[in-house]
Amino acid sequence: MQSVTQSVHDLTIGNIVSLNYRTADVFKKYGIDFCCKGNRLLSDVCHDKKLDFISIEKEVVEKMADTEPIDEDQYQTMPLDKLVAHIQDRHHVYVRENIPVLLGYLHKINKVHGDRHPELNELYVQFESCAFELTHHMFKEETILFPAIMQLVEASETQAGVAKPFFFGTLSNPISMMKDEHSTEGDRFHRMAEITDNYTPPADGCTTYRVAFSKLKDFQDDLFLHIHLENNIVFPRALALERGDS
């Protein structure tokens, strides 16, 4: 942690963002320009803007050190109700927090660079559609499918059985719909990756451009893990539980 803190002291804001684009969230939070005026030290900017350098530096360091290794075995062995809660608390929260941030970035770079890079308009439209569809998708999971899975888990633990059939029939019905919607968003992200050369910013791209593409790639990676957990672990286990498989 000490070496990370030292790098924050020594690097310009622009260099910090280049080293770890997630730090852009902190700078945006405090209205610190990391793009056009990113050639200054954080301490100098905080002094001029009368901001608390110590607390902001701490947030930047924490963001730079914030990594979440993927442990596939952990997901395979996690109790089903705990895994569903993890998806809601980790991945659904991530999607909701990052949608407005990414919409802002993509709108800005399209406005500034769209004349030279017309693909940015399609990129914005694609992500805007994704934001709308994912928001509704998660609402259906949280209000219909996930509560039904939780009810099955509770019934299996208490040996009580489900009091009455679900209004939608079997779990296979909403699960089929969720998987179709997952496929639609997967195809949408494959298209976004295609038109951006796998989120590679052009040579004339500013820092905001690079941050937008990095965050979009990160969003895609998180979404693909999110979909994997549901399609390949949660859904099969929930269907097996409903069937009464041992």
C-alpha positions in Angstrom: 0.0 0.0 0.0 2.9 2.3 0.7 4.2 2.1 -2.8 0.8 2.9 -4.2 0.5 5.9 -2.0 3.9 7.1 -3.1 2.9 6.8 -6.7 -0.1 9.0 -6.0 2.2 11.6 -4.5 4.6 11.5 -7.5 2.4 11.1 -10.5 0.1 13.6 -12.3 -3.6 13.1 -12.2 -3.6 12.1 -15.9 -0.8 9.5 -15.2 -2.8 8.1 -12.2 -5.8 7.6 -14.4 -3.6 6.0 -17.1 -2.2 3.6 -14.5 -5.6 2.6 -13.1 -8.7 4.1 -14.9 -10.9 3.3 -12.0 -9.4 6.3 -10.2 -11.3 8.5 -12.7 -14.4 7.9 -10.6 -12.8 9.6 -7.6 -11.7 12.6 -9.6 -15.1 13.0 -11.2 -16.7 12.8 -7.8 -14.8 15.9 -6.7 -14.9 17.8 -10.0 -11.2 17.3 -10.7 -10.3 17.5 -14.4 -8.3 14.4 -15.3 -8.5 15.0 -19.0 -7.7 18.4 -20.3 -5.9 19.5 -17.1 -4.6 16.1 -16.1 -0.9 17.3 -16.1 -1.0 18.5 -12.5 -0.3 16.8 -9.2 -3.3 15.9 -7.1 -1.9 17.8 -4.1 -1.7 21.0 -6.1 -5.2 20.7 -7.5 -6.6 20.0 -4.0 -4.8 23.0 -2.7 -6.2 25.3 -5.4 -9.7 23.9 -5.1 -9.6 23.9 -1.3 -10.2 20.1 -1.2 -9.1 17.7 1.5 -6.0 16.1 -0.2 -5.5 13.5 2.5 -9.0 12.0 2.2 -9.1 12.2 -1.6 -5.6 10.6 -1.8 -6.9 7.8 0.5 -9.9 7.2 -1.9 -7.5 7.1 -4.9 -5.2 4.6 -3.2 -8.1 2.4 -2.2 -9.4 2.5 -5.8 -6.0 1.6 -7.2 -5.8 -1.4 -4.8 -9.3 -2.5 -5.4 -9.2 -5.8 -7.2 -11.5 -8.8 -6.9 -10.0 -12.1 -8.0 -12.3 -14.6 -9.5 -12.6 -17.9 -7.7 -14.7 -20.3 -9.7 -14.7 -22.9 -6.9 -16.1 -20.4 -4.5 -19.2 -19.9 -6.8 -19.7 -23.6 -7.4 -19.8 -24.4 -3.7 -21.6 -21.3 -2.4 -25.1 -22.1 -1.1 -27.7 -21.2 -3.7 -29.4 -18.5 -1.7 -26.0 -16.9 -0.8 -25.0 -16.9 -4.5 -28.3 -15.2 -5.5 -27.7 -12.6 -2.8 -24.1 -12.1 -4.1 -25.3 -11.5 -7.6 -27.7 -8.9 -6.4 -25.4 -7.2 -4.0 -22.3 -7.3 -6.2 -23.3 -7.4 -9.9 -26.7 -5.7 -9.9 -25.4 -2.9 -7.7 -22.4 -2.6 -10.1 -24.6 -2.3 -13.1 -26.8 0.3 -11.5 -23.9 2.4 -10.3 -22.0 2.3 -13.5 -24.8 2.9 -16.1 -25.1 6.6 -15.5 -21.4 7.1 -15.3 -20.8 5.3 -18.6 -23.7 7.1 -20.3 -22.1 10.4 -19.3 -18.7 9.4 -20.6 -20.1 8.0 -23.9 -22.3 11.1 -24.5 -19.3 13.4 -23.9 -16.9 11.6 -26.2 -19.5 11.3 -28.9 -20.2 15.0 -28.7 -16.5 15.9 -28.8 -15.1 13.3 -31.1 -18.1 12.0 -33.0 -17.4 14.0 -36.2 -14.0 12.1 -36.6 -15.3 8.8 -35.1 -18.9 8.2 -36.3 -18.9 4.8 -34.6 -19.2 6.6 -31.3 -22.8 7.4 -32.1 -23.7 3.8 -32.6 -21.7 2.9 -29.4 -23.8 5.4 -27.4 -27.1 4.1 -28.9 -26.1 0.5 -28.2 -25.2 1.2 -24.6 -28.3 3.3 -24.0 -30.4 0.4 -25.2 -28.4 -2.0 -23.0 -28.9 0.3 -20.0 -32.7 0.3 -20.5 -33.0 -3.4 -21.0 -30.7 -4.4 -18.2 -32.5 -2.2 -15.7 -35.8 -3.9 -16.5 -34.1 -7.3 -16.7 -32.7 -7.0 -13.2 -36.1 -5.8 -11.9 -37.8 -8.9 -13.1 -35.1 -11.1 -11.6 -35.3 -9.3 -8.2 -39.1 -9.3 -8.0 -40.1 -12.6 -9.7 -37.3 -15.1 -10.3 -35.0 -14.6 -7.4 -37.8 -14.6 -4.7 -39.1 -17.8 -6.2 -35.6 -19.4 -6.0 -35.3 -18.2 -2.4 -38.7 -19.7 -1.6 -37.5 -23.1 -3.0 -34.3 -22.9 -0.9 -36.2 -22.2 2.3 -38.7 -25.0 1.5 -35.9 -27.5 1.0 -34.2 -26.5 4.2 -37.4 -26.8 6.3 -38.9 -29.8 4.4 -42.1 -27.8 4.3 -42.6 -27.8 0.5 -43.8 -24.8 -1.6 -47.3 -23.8 -0.4 -48.7 -23.4 -3.9 -47.4 -23.4 -7.5 -45.8 -20.3 -8.8 -48.0 -18.1 -10.9 -45.7 -18.4 -13.8 -45.7 -22.2 -13.7 -42.3 -23.8 -13.4 -39.0 -21.9 -13.0 -38.1 -23.0 -16.5 -40.4 -20.3 -17.8 -38.8 -17.1 -16.3 -35.4 -18.7 -16.6 -35.9 -19.2 -20.4 -36.8 -15.6 -20.7 -33.8 -14.4 -18.6 -31.4 -16.5 -20.8 -32.9 -15.1 -24.0 -32.3 -11.6 -22.6 -28.8 -12.5 -21.6 -28.1 -13.6 -25.2 -29.4 -10.3 -26.5 -27.1 -8.3 -24.3 -24.2 -10.6 -25.0 -24.7 -10.0 -28.7 -25.0 -6.2 -28.1 -21.6 -6.2 -26.3 -20.0 -8.2 -29.1 -21.1 -5.6 -31.5 -19.8 -2.8 -29.3 -16.4 -4.6 -29.0 -16.4 -5.0 -32.8 -16.9 -1.4 -33.7 -14.3 -0.2 -31.1 -11.6 -2.8 -32.0 -12.2 -4.4 -28.6 -12.4 -1.0 -26.8 -9.1 0.3 -28.2 -9.1 4.1 -28.1 -7.7 5.8 -31.2 -4.4 7.7 -31.2 -6.3 11.1 -31.0 -8.4 9.9 -28.1 -8.3 12.1 -25.0 -8.1 10.8 -21.4 -11.9 10.8 -21.1 -12.0 8.7 -24.3 -9.6 6.2 -22.9 -11.4 6.0 -19.5 -14.7 5.5 -21.2 -13.4 2.6 -23.3 -11.7 1.0 -20.3 -14.8 1.3 -18.1 -16.9 -0.1 -20.9 -14.6 -3.1 -21.2 -14.7 -3.5 -17.4 -18.5 -3.3 -17.5 -18.6 -6.0 -20.3 -16.3 -8.3 -18.3 -18.4 -7.9 -15.1 -21.6 -8.5 -17.1 -20.2 -11.7 -18.7 -19.2 -13.1 -15.3 -22.7 -12.0 -14.0 -24.4 -13.9 -16.9 -22.1 -16.9 -16.4 -23.0 -17.2 -12.7 -26.7 -17.1 -13.5 -26.8 -19.3 -16.7 -24.3 -21.9 -15.7 -24.6 -22.1 -11.9 -27.8 -20.5 -10.4 -30.3 -21.6 -13.0 -29.3 -25.3 -13.3 -29.1 -25.6 -9.5 -32.5 -23.9 -9.1 -34.2 -26.2 -11.7 -32.7 -29.2 -10.0 -34.0 -28.0 -6.6 -37.4 -27.5 -8.1 -37.4 -31.1 -9.5 -36.3 -32.5 -6.2 -33.0 -33.9 -7.5 -30.7 -35.0 -4.7 
